[in-house]
């Protein structure tokens, strides 16, 4: 009799963001390989737009009770994980982001005893570099990293930072983020017919959750200076707390009529293919998924040299990297790409080749499947005592 398919519970944030995108795409592609995938979250993941008979969604219901100062989502999540694991006989729980998801999976694991369920925690960035360092969460973050059966980080940079910040001695595997290179692909017809720009105008683009770490003031100031020399538009895709201040700064710089704020968008693969250059001068990026998606679309990237971005982009070959506040350098790189079409084409082609060779989803999902197999076969080193 054939072995039954692997049954996996996946938890991530449902909002648009790197960790949620990666978790959703991972689950969808695991389902395409025959696994039974159960998404467990407070809402349907933003990129879960594909129906398949072996993909399930389980909503975490939270209770508002007057004595609670805050709704205890992490406890409700642990309970839902336990229910789903029991009813559907899950083999493992794969959580993305340490707090609160890894804490909830640990609680679920304990509630399921004596039955054994494996736990995998994938670290994505701010769960380590920001949230995890808050004194209220530091000890808990360290605990759940040490108690997960397997832990992965999306970049070598993040693995090193996790070890340094939390004094972690256990193994942490590096499995990078990935891109569907068949979906994120060059679309010359979209660039030619781009609705954001008039004939003869170039398109600079920024895609993010518009938080302070994304360094929107530099995006706008670089665009303002480039616009003085080359006719162009700036398209800012996404939403967040920096949208209002950025709209105000665009007016102050006198460029508001050439800046388009689209809000959150679903068809990012089409929008990125319309751009001539992606600007990503983040103060910090543990990986930089949107940079990889742009590379796969053959769109040149001018980005920050911080965090994991140098692991994705080879400066001068597959993109340009600068200090996030080096406006002169960023302006010079953008102008080169806009004025030298042969350079932009060659850099875009090398970037896409790198995306296919190193970050195509098939290669990366293979790495996760190997990890699951090792874990369920007992090959992963034991957790900390």
TAVEN-V445772 format. One record per helix or strand of 2 or more residues. SS is the DSSP state (~ for helix, > for strand). FROM is the first residue (numbers start at 0). LEN is the number of residues. Records with the same first field share a line. If there is no record, write none. Layout:
SS = FROM-LEN + FROM-LEN
This chain:
> = 6-5 + 35-6 + 54-5 + 91-5 + 117-6 + 149-4 + 172-2 + 201-6 + 231-7 + 258-5 + 276-4 + 299-5 + 318-4
~ = 17-15 + 72-16 + 97-14 + 125-4 + 130-3 + 134-13 + 155-11 + 187-5 + 211-3 + 215-12 + 241-12 + 255-3 + 267-7 + 288-8 + 308-4 + 326-13 + 340-19 + 360-16
